[in-house]
Amino acid sequence: MFVTDIRKEFYEVVANQRVALLVASDIDALCACKILQALFHCDQVQYTLVPVAGWQDLGTAFLEHKDQFKYFVLINCGANVDLLEMLQPDEDSIFFICDTHRPVDVVNVYNETQIKLLIKQDDDLGVPSYDEIFRDDEEEEEGGDSGNESEQSSEPSGKRRRFDEGAVERRIERQREKREWEARRLAIIIKSLLDCVCVLVLDICIYDLFNHRREILFDYEQYEYHGTSAAMMFFELAWVSTKDTKDMLWWAVIGLTDQWVHDKVTHMKYVTDIATMQRHVSRHNHRNEDEDNSLSIDCMRISFEYDLRLTLYQHWSLYESIRNSCYTSCHFKLWTLNGQKKLQEFLADMGLPLKQVRQKFTSMDMSIKENLREAIEESSNKYGMKDIRIQTFGVHFGFKNRFLASDMVHATTALLENTEKDENETDNFIKALESLSRSNLERLHSGMDLAKKKLMAIQQTVASCICTNLILSQGPFLYCYLMEGTPDVKLFSKPMALTLLSKYLLKAFIQSTRNKRCRLLPLIMAAPKDVEKGTVLVVGIPPESETSDKKNFFGRAFEKAAESTSSRTLHDHFDTSIIELKTEDRSKFLDALITLLS
């Protein structure tokens, strides 16, 4: 069920309990975790933090902790499956789920005892009504022995009947409707018998009854998409509890920015949520303006601004940032000689000396830096990059350190999916979590170094795939496979890195192809996951368009293709459009997808 008052129905319930905190491996989840940790520390709530990278991790974590904990808080995992069916918990286990994954499983929505959804209902959820999904079962139960509820009903486990003032009237109305419906059905059957077509009509009646619910569920569940940031949800909890701080606000901003960087929400959704956060930033700045007019060494100030869509440019050279940012790289087509020539012309048009452009941003002449944004914006308009600016937030830590929210996302993601050292996922999770604290700037800077290497690897891989025609049209979709031995291929064995590469590659392909039909196609990309086990990581990306609603249909398609071909797949990721597949099953799996989507 949906929690309507997050403070009373969630926080005040767990405040005096021991809580197991199960957190997914994405930046929004980490930011939400930081906010909740701060609240727990404030009120001395005992908790155990467990990172979970996928469904198997979640199942294992629950088995290990189910005897010690009654309350489980799941962040960015658990909403889009029937959780009770999956975990088989005892009846006294309570799950609070704050998850951006959509659609929310209908059984979770209508379970009123064990599942508590900390999800913003302002989002366009489109959940089918209880009667549409479970009504037939409820009527059977009312007609039979109520003592056999568990045997006769397939309604959500733990579903509690609510008899309010109008319950009796509704029940009588349902029974009347049922009698009328059965009378009509009987009349049809009798007429059919007389007309000697009884079997045909009976088949149709049974088919309609059986398929009505399935059609409703299919329409509801066919697309995967994302809702309001989990970090924003927990910041709202802190705010209504009057315990919100600037650090919490900054984590909420990073969580929202993660959704934009990884292209999880529409531009309209991003702008709407930015406006919400801007009001909180103004409130905090107004509240503290008398306290810290000057930037002292331990001061923190968040600002709303229109900044450039150039990744990490304030911590890199301007030249490298332009070359390795998806927006500018795709616009100039930097994988071509003509594109590189255009970049030189663009820099000349801004009147920036190459010596200045190629050195670290912090070392550039002050006179150039002061007017840099205006110069870039003016020249960008001439070169057709009219939306070079984006609404975002920046932060000052003291008088020296300044970061954009997108800088933090890239750095933390690079730490979370670091492949340079043979460290396990839990170690990477802890380092990424640490990098979000302003007291650990050294960790953050190491994440930025990793992020630069990752962005350069993505740019080089995109250029290689375009220039060597590795993107193939398979009819209903585009397909690209990174062979073992490709430079930096290990980096793309991680889901967020491969997803970022796939989105970058699809944008680049659209810019480079003259085939109008291919520009409207989605992309499936595969890269080696584990060479010893012989598995590949497969990601499905929806078609790229300005009006894209960011809804992804590949999750269901992957399930059907694997089922129809008995392909050995592992659907372990919380995003259903990311799977692992046995390398030798790749061909038959793709053939099934072509047939399915044609």
Phi, psi and omega in degrees: 000155178279134175277126182267330178238098188296331180285310184285316188274345177242294191294317181290338177287317185269351187301330181250023183239169169268132189237139171262124184254108182255114192241128179289162182268071169216163191290322177300318179295320178297318179293319177298320178299316180299318180295314182293322176301317180298319178294317179297319178295322180298321184253011176056043176277130179279132181211159173238126181265127179231114175289138177230118184274341182194185183297323179296317176300319181296316179297317179296315181298320180293317180299322182288333188244358187294334180279338182265340187231144172260327185253129179236129175251120182252125181248120181057036172202152171101342186280329189264017171225162173287095190295321181292324177295321183287314187268338182051056183281167171291164185291343182266000177282133181242132182244120172260119187244117173246101191222135179274347184291133177232152003280155176283134180300134186296330179294322176296322182296318187261007172275125187252001184249317188247339183252121178238113186266117177267071188230136182289119182277358172291335177297153180281083186280321177062034182290130177300150180292159181302317182297323182295326186263317190245003189298317182302318180295320182296320181292321177300319182295319181293329181281342185249201182280117182294344180286343181259038185304313185293332181277326188264345187243139174253019177290168187307132178299136182085001180295128182250126179293136180248112178260091175270195187297328183263008186296317182297315179299318180297320181297316179297319180297318179296318180295322178296315178300320180296317180297318179296317180296317180294325178295317178297318180297320180296320179298319179297316182296316180297315179299321181294320177300316180296326180271003178064027176237031184305314186297317182299312182293320177301316179300319181295316180301311181297318180299314181298316180299316185290323188269343183301311180294320182296321178295317179299314180295321180297314179300323182285322189261358190291333182246141174258137177205185185234147178253200184301137180310136178296324179297322177295322179297316181285332173294322177298322175299314179298321182293311181292340176270003183054039179237013183286141179236172178295324178298315178299318179298318180295320177295322178297320178297317180295319178300317177295317182295327176302321179295326178284313181302317181265015169058044183266338182233161179290161179299321180296317178297317180299313182295321179297315180290327175301318180297321177298314181291329180297322179296321178292321178297316179299319180297315181292319180294322179292321182294328187250007186295332178281337185281323187220070176293329177254151181277095179280175187295333182247015181277154177227129178224125179260139180226142173272136182204160169265112182238175187280147177276053179240115189292127173056025188296332181282352180238017185217189168269150181300322181298312181293324179295315179297319181295325189252005174273134183304316186299308183285322180299316180289322182295316181278348186055060188291356175278358178247157177296321179297323179294319179294325177294319178297323178298317178298320179294320180298316179294322179293322180298327178284346180074028181261125177297140181300327180298320180289319184293327185272349179267166183302141184307318183295341181265357180293155178301139182300322182296327179285316183297324184298326183249015187296312184300317180295319180295316180295318182296317181297313180290326180298321179298322178294329183262015174083007179263074188285340179247046178292339179264152178220145175287128181203189179229150174235165179221144171250125169257104184070206184263356188248314190267124177231135181222146168270155180300323180293328175301316181296319181298312181297317181294315182292322177297319180297322177291321182294325182247031181297127179247004184288326179245153180277057178262152181282171185295330180293318177299316178297321179299314182295318179295320178295319179297318180297325184293345179279347180273134181290348177278357183233054184292334178298318178297319180297317180295325177293326176295323179293323176297318177295321181296321178297316178299319181295315180296322177293322178295320179296314182298317180292323180291319176300312179301317180296315181296320180290313185290331181258012177054046179280348180269116185249141174274123181254020183100270182277353179205164173268152182221137177220132180236125176273119182286153171299133183102348174297138179306137178063019184296332180297326179301326185267016171275000180256140188298316182291323179294316180292323178295316179298316177300316183297317180293319177298314183295319180296318177297318180294319180297319179299322179290331188263340184269150176260353181281108185296325181295318182296333180293340183262003185269152171282174182233135169247129181233140180230144177215151180303133178259303180220107185295319181297320179277348180070046181239153175238152175265130183240132180234136175250129183243128179294165181301149181268125175202159181294332181261014184302134179267007177063022178269131188247123182264359187288335180303307179294321181297318178298318179299314182294317182295319179295319182293317185288338182248001185055034177291143180276099182238157175236111180263070188260342185281148179293333169275119186289345180274009176236121181223164169255145185220140174296133185304318183288347179266003186300316184296310182291328177295314179295319178301318179295321178295319178300313180297317184294319187265354181289000000 
